[in-house]
Amino acid sequence: MVELDQNQKQVWQCCDGLDHPLSAQRLSSGNTLIGDAKAGKVIEVDPKGAVVWKYETADIGNMRMRNSRRTPQGTTPDCS
């Protein structure tokens, strides 16, 4: 996964082992939440691309997860 700025310059690259990253959400902290639908993984990375939090379960893998988003309360639901 790579983030590019408005000039197509790479800001960060992260997360070896992602299979099918399907969603990304910029959080108010500046971190980014990424959901991988194939692997059944949700990760949060900091502005430099370092993983700061990860959740994974086969229950949301194999393309059963479509989107990952934080709630207004700051939680991350598991809809398995």
DSSP file (Angstrom, degrees, kcal/mol; ACC not computed):
  #  RESIDUE AA STRUCTURE BP1 BP2  ACC     N-H-->O    O-->H-N    N-H-->O    O-->H-N    TCO  KAPPA ALPHA  PHI   PSI    X-CA   Y-CA   Z-CA
    1    1 A M              0   0    0      0, 0.0    13,-2.2     0, 0.0     2,-0.4   0.000 360.0 360.0 360.0 136.6    0.0    0.0    0.0
    2    2 A V  E     -A   13   0A   0     11,-0.2     2,-0.5     9,-0.0    11,-0.2  -0.988 360.0-149.9-132.8 138.5    1.4    3.4   -1.0
    3    3 A E  E     -A   12   0A   0      9,-2.6     8,-3.5    -2,-0.4     9,-1.0  -0.940  17.9-165.6-106.6 133.0    0.2    6.9   -0.2
    4    4 A L  E     -A   10   0A   0     -2,-0.5     6,-0.2     6,-0.3     2,-0.1  -0.876  11.7-134.5-114.6 147.4    0.9    9.6   -2.8
    5    5 A D    >   -     0   0    0      4,-2.5     3,-2.2    -2,-0.3     6,-0.0  -0.272  44.8 -82.6 -87.6-176.1    0.7   13.4   -2.4
    6    6 A Q  T 3  S+     0   0    0      1,-0.3    -1,-0.1     2,-0.1    -2,-0.0   0.679 131.5  53.8 -64.0 -17.4   -0.9   15.8   -5.0
    7    7 A N  T 3  S-     0   0    0      2,-0.1    -1,-0.3     0, 0.0     3,-0.1   0.211 120.0-108.2 -99.7  14.3    2.4   15.7   -7.0
    8    8 A Q  S <  S+     0   0    0     -3,-2.2     2,-0.4     1,-0.3    -2,-0.1   0.706  72.8 145.2  65.9  21.8    2.4   11.9   -7.2
    9    9 A K        -     0   0    0      1,-0.1    -4,-2.5     2,-0.0    -1,-0.3  -0.766  57.3-108.3 -90.1 134.9    5.3   11.8   -4.8
   10   10 A Q  E     -A    4   0A   0     -2,-0.4    -6,-0.3    -6,-0.2     3,-0.1  -0.433  33.3-179.4 -66.0 128.2    5.3    8.8   -2.4
   11   11 A V  E     -     0   0A   0     -8,-3.5     2,-0.3     1,-0.4    -1,-0.2   0.859  67.8 -22.1 -90.9 -49.1    4.5    9.9    1.2
   12   12 A W  E     -A    3   0A   0     -9,-1.0    -9,-2.6    37,-0.0    -1,-0.4  -0.984  50.5-154.7-156.4 161.5    4.8    6.4    2.7
   13   13 A Q  E     +A    2   0A   0     35,-0.4     2,-0.3    -2,-0.3   -11,-0.2  -0.995  31.1 147.9-137.6 139.1    4.6    2.7    1.8
   14   14 A C        +     0   0    0    -13,-2.2    36,-0.1    -2,-0.4    35,-0.1  -0.921  22.3  62.5-152.0 176.3    3.7    0.0    4.2
   15   15 A C    >   -     0   0    0     34,-0.4     3,-1.3    -2,-0.3    -1,-0.2   0.917  45.5-156.2  72.1  61.7    2.3   -3.3    5.1
   16   16 A D  T 3  S+     0   0    0      1,-0.2    -1,-0.1   -15,-0.0     3,-0.1  -0.357  80.2  42.4 -56.2 145.0    3.9   -6.3    3.5
   17   17 A G  T 3  S+     0   0    0      1,-0.3     2,-0.3     2,-0.0    -1,-0.2   0.436  72.6 142.0  94.5   0.0    1.5   -9.2    3.4
   18   18 A L    <   -     0   0    0     -3,-1.3    -1,-0.3     1,-0.2    18,-0.0  -0.585  27.0-174.1 -72.8 137.9   -1.6   -7.3    2.4
   19   19 A D  S    S-     0   0    0     -2,-0.3    -1,-0.2    -3,-0.1    -2,-0.0   0.865  72.4  -4.7 -97.9 -50.2   -3.7   -9.4   -0.1
   20   20 A H        -     0   0    0      0, 0.0    17,-1.7     0, 0.0    18,-0.4  -0.543  66.0-163.1-150.4  73.5   -6.5   -7.2   -1.2
   21   21 A P  E     +B   36   0B   0      0, 0.0    15,-0.3     0, 0.0     3,-0.1  -0.483  18.0 168.9 -65.1 119.6   -6.6   -3.8    0.5
   22   22 A L  E     +     0   0B   0     13,-2.7     2,-0.3    -2,-0.4    14,-0.2   0.662  53.1  29.6-109.6 -22.9  -10.1   -2.6   -0.2
   23   23 A S  E     -B   35   0B   0     12,-1.5    12,-2.3    44,-0.1     2,-0.3  -0.986  51.1-177.7-143.3 151.6  -10.7    0.4    2.0
   24   24 A A  E     -B   34   0B   0     -2,-0.3     2,-0.4    10,-0.2    10,-0.2  -0.988   4.5-171.9-146.3 141.6   -8.7    3.2    3.7
   25   25 A Q  E     -B   33   0B   0      8,-2.2     8,-2.9    -2,-0.3     2,-0.5  -0.992  21.5-134.2-137.3 126.8   -9.8    6.0    6.0
   26   26 A R  E     -B   32   0B   0     -2,-0.4     6,-0.2     6,-0.2     2,-0.2  -0.689  28.8-146.5 -77.0 127.1   -7.8    8.9    7.2
   27   27 A L    >   -     0   0    0      4,-3.2     3,-2.2    -2,-0.5    -1,-0.0  -0.549  23.6-110.3 -93.7 160.3   -8.4    9.3   10.9
   28   28 A S  T 3  S+     0   0    0      1,-0.3    -1,-0.1    -2,-0.2    -2,-0.0   0.746 117.8  62.7 -62.3 -22.4   -8.4   12.6   12.9
   29   29 A S  T 3  S-     0   0    0      2,-0.1    -1,-0.3     1,-0.1     3,-0.1   0.612 120.1-108.7 -74.7 -11.9   -5.1   11.6   14.5
   30   30 A G  S <  S+     0   0    0     -3,-2.2    -2,-0.1     1,-0.4    -1,-0.1   0.237  83.6 121.3  96.9 -12.3   -3.5   11.6   11.1
   31   31 A N        -     0   0    0     15,-0.1    -4,-3.2    -5,-0.1     2,-0.4  -0.297  58.8-128.4 -75.8 168.8   -3.2    7.8   11.0
   32   32 A T  E     -BC  26  45B   0     13,-2.6    13,-2.6    -6,-0.2     2,-0.5  -0.983   7.0-146.8-125.3 131.7   -4.8    5.7    8.3
   33   33 A L  E     -BC  25  44B   0     -8,-2.9    -8,-2.2    -2,-0.4     2,-0.4  -0.850  19.9-170.0 -95.7 128.0   -7.1    2.7    8.8
   34   34 A I  E     -BC  24  43B   0      9,-3.2     9,-2.7    -2,-0.5     2,-0.5  -0.975   8.1-158.9-124.7 131.1   -6.7    0.1    6.1
   35   35 A G  E     -BC  23  42B   0    -12,-2.3   -13,-2.7    -2,-0.4   -12,-1.5  -0.941   2.0-160.7-111.5 128.6   -9.0   -2.9    5.5
   36   36 A D  E  >> -BC  21  41B   0      5,-3.3     5,-1.7    -2,-0.5     4,-1.5  -0.919   3.4-169.8-108.0 107.8   -7.8   -6.0    3.6
   37   37 A A  T  45S+     0   0    0    -17,-1.7    26,-2.1    -2,-0.7    27,-0.5   0.815  83.1  47.0 -70.8 -32.9  -10.9   -8.0    2.5
   38   38 A K  T  45S+     0   0    0    -18,-0.4    24,-2.6    24,-0.3    -1,-0.2   0.929 118.8  38.2 -75.0 -46.6   -9.0  -11.1    1.3
   39   39 A A  T  45S-     0   0    0     22,-0.2    22,-0.2     2,-0.1    -2,-0.2   0.673 103.0-126.1 -80.4 -17.4   -6.8  -11.5    4.4
   40   40 A G  T  <5 +     0   0    0     -4,-1.5    17,-2.3    20,-0.4     2,-0.4   0.940  62.7 138.4  70.1  47.9   -9.5  -10.5    6.9
   41   41 A K  E   < -CD  36  56B   0     -5,-1.7    -5,-3.3    15,-0.2     2,-0.4  -0.974  39.3-169.1-133.0 138.2   -7.2   -7.8    8.4
   42   42 A V  E     +CD  35  55B   0     13,-3.2    13,-2.6    -2,-0.4     2,-0.3  -0.998  19.5 176.6-123.7 126.4   -7.7   -4.2    9.6
   43   43 A I  E     -CD  34  54B   0     -9,-2.7    -9,-3.2    -2,-0.4     2,-0.5  -0.917  22.4-147.3-129.0 155.8   -4.6   -2.2   10.4
   44   44 A E  E     -CD  33  53B   0      9,-2.6     8,-3.0    -2,-0.3     9,-1.3  -0.989  18.4-169.3-120.2 129.9   -3.9    1.3   11.5
   45   45 A V  E     -CD  32  51B   0    -13,-2.6   -13,-2.6    -2,-0.5     6,-0.2  -0.900  17.5-125.8-119.2 149.4   -0.7    3.0   10.3
   46   46 A D    >   -     0   0    0      4,-2.5     3,-2.5    -2,-0.3   -15,-0.1  -0.270  44.5 -85.4 -83.0 176.1    0.9    6.3   11.4
   47   47 A P  T 3  S+     0   0    0      0, 0.0    -1,-0.1     0, 0.0   -16,-0.1   0.625 130.7  52.9 -61.5 -11.8    1.8    9.1    9.0
   48   48 A K  T 3  S-     0   0    0      2,-0.1   -35,-0.4   -36,-0.1   -17,-0.0   0.442 121.9-105.1 -99.3  -1.7    5.2    7.4    8.3
   49   49 A G  S <  S+     0   0    0     -3,-2.5   -34,-0.4     1,-0.3     2,-0.3   0.525  71.4 143.2  93.6   6.7    3.6    4.1    7.4
   50   50 A A        -     0   0    0    -36,-0.1    -4,-2.5     1,-0.1     2,-0.4  -0.651  55.4-116.5 -82.6 135.5    4.4    2.2   10.6
   51   51 A V  E     +D   45   0B   0     -2,-0.3    -6,-0.3    -6,-0.2     3,-0.1  -0.560  38.0 169.6 -71.8 125.6    1.7   -0.2   11.9
   52   52 A V  E     +     0   0B   0     -8,-3.0     2,-0.3     1,-0.4    -7,-0.2   0.549  66.7  14.9-111.0 -13.9    0.4    0.9   15.2
   53   53 A W  E     -D   44   0B   0     -9,-1.3    -9,-2.6     2,-0.0    -1,-0.4  -0.968  62.7-177.2-160.6 142.5   -2.6   -1.4   15.6
   54   54 A K  E     -D   43   0B   0     -2,-0.3     2,-0.4   -11,-0.2   -11,-0.2  -0.997   7.2-178.5-148.2 141.8   -3.8   -4.6   13.9
   55   55 A Y  E     +D   42   0B   0    -13,-2.6   -13,-3.2    -2,-0.3     2,-0.4  -0.994  13.7 170.3-136.0 131.9   -6.8   -6.8   14.1
   56   56 A E  E     +D   41   0B   0     -2,-0.4     2,-0.3   -15,-0.2   -15,-0.2  -0.998   6.3 159.0-146.0 143.5   -7.3  -10.0   12.0
   57   57 A T    >   -     0   0    0    -17,-2.3     3,-1.4    -2,-0.4     4,-0.3  -0.965  43.2-128.2-157.5 143.2   -9.6  -12.9   11.9
   58   58 A A  G >  S+     0   0    0     -2,-0.3     3,-1.2     1,-0.3   -17,-0.1   0.740 101.8  78.2 -63.6 -22.0  -10.6  -15.4    9.3
   59   59 A D  G 3  S+     0   0    0      1,-0.3    -1,-0.3   -19,-0.1   -19,-0.1   0.778 103.6  33.5 -60.5 -26.9  -14.3  -14.5   10.0
   60   60 A I  G < >S+     0   0    0     -3,-1.4     5,-1.1   -20,-0.2   -20,-0.4   0.301 105.6  95.1-110.7   8.5  -13.9  -11.3    7.9
   61   61 A G  T X 5 +     0   0    0     -3,-1.2     3,-1.2    -4,-0.3   -22,-0.2  -0.125  54.7  57.5 -85.9-173.4  -11.5  -12.8    5.4
   62   62 A N  T 3 5S-     0   0    0    -24,-2.6   -24,-0.3     1,-0.2    -1,-0.2   0.860 132.6 -57.6  55.7  40.1  -12.0  -14.3    2.0
   63   63 A M  T 3 5S+     0   0    0    -26,-2.1    -1,-0.2    -3,-0.2   -25,-0.2   0.646 107.1 121.3  69.6  19.9  -13.8  -11.2    0.7
   64   64 A R  T < 5 +     0   0    0     -3,-1.2     2,-0.4   -27,-0.5    -3,-0.2   0.761  61.3  72.0 -80.6 -24.7  -16.5  -11.1    3.4
   65   65 A M      < +     0   0    0     -5,-1.1     3,-0.1   -28,-0.5   -25,-0.1  -0.762  55.0 173.8 -89.5 133.8  -15.4   -7.7    4.6
   66   66 A R        +     0   0    0     -2,-0.4     2,-0.3     1,-0.4    -1,-0.1   0.724  63.2   5.0-108.2 -31.0  -16.3   -4.8    2.3
   67   67 A N        -     0   0    0    -31,-0.1     2,-0.4   -44,-0.1    -1,-0.4  -0.994  54.0-152.5-154.3 148.9  -15.3   -1.7    4.2
   68   68 A S        +     0   0    0     -2,-0.3     2,-0.3   -35,-0.1   -33,-0.1  -0.994  26.2 159.3-129.7 128.6  -13.6   -0.7    7.4
   69   69 A R        -     0   0    0     -2,-0.4     2,-0.3     8,-0.2    -2,-0.1  -0.992  37.9-117.3-145.0 147.2  -14.4    2.6    9.1
   70   70 A R        -     0   0    0     -2,-0.3     6,-0.2     6,-0.1    -2,-0.0  -0.614  33.7-123.5 -79.7 146.3  -14.1    4.0   12.6
   71   71 A T    >   -     0   0    0      4,-2.7     3,-2.2    -2,-0.3    -1,-0.1  -0.426  30.0-101.6 -80.6 164.8  -17.3    5.0   14.3
   72   72 A P  T 3  S+     0   0    0      0, 0.0    -1,-0.1     0, 0.0    -2,-0.0   0.765 125.0  59.8 -58.0 -23.6  -17.9    8.5   15.5
   73   73 A Q  T 3  S-     0   0    0      2,-0.1     3,-0.1     1,-0.0    -3,-0.0   0.518 121.0-109.4 -81.8  -5.2  -17.0    7.2   19.0
   74   74 A G  S <  S+     0   0    0     -3,-2.2     2,-0.2     1,-0.3    -4,-0.0   0.553  76.4 127.5  91.0   8.3  -13.6    6.1   17.8
   75   75 A T        -     0   0    0     -6,-0.0    -4,-2.7     0, 0.0    -1,-0.3  -0.548  54.4-136.1 -94.3 164.1  -14.2    2.3   17.9
   76   76 A T        -     0   0    0     -6,-0.2    -6,-0.1    -2,-0.2     2,-0.1  -0.949  23.4-142.1-120.5 109.2  -13.7   -0.1   15.0
   77   77 A P        -     0   0    0      0, 0.0     2,-0.6     0, 0.0    -8,-0.2  -0.373   2.6-146.3 -74.3 148.2  -16.6   -2.6   14.6
   78   78 A D        -     0   0    0     -2,-0.1     2,-0.1   -10,-0.1   -10,-0.0  -0.958  14.7-175.3-109.1 111.0  -16.1   -6.3   13.7
   79   79 A C              0   0    0     -2,-0.6    -1,-0.0     1,-0.2     0, 0.0  -0.205 360.0 360.0-102.5  42.0  -19.0   -7.3   11.6
   80   80 A S              0   0    0     -2,-0.1    -1,-0.2   -15,-0.0   -15,-0.0   0.487 360.0 360.0 -81.2 360.0  -18.2  -10.9   11.3
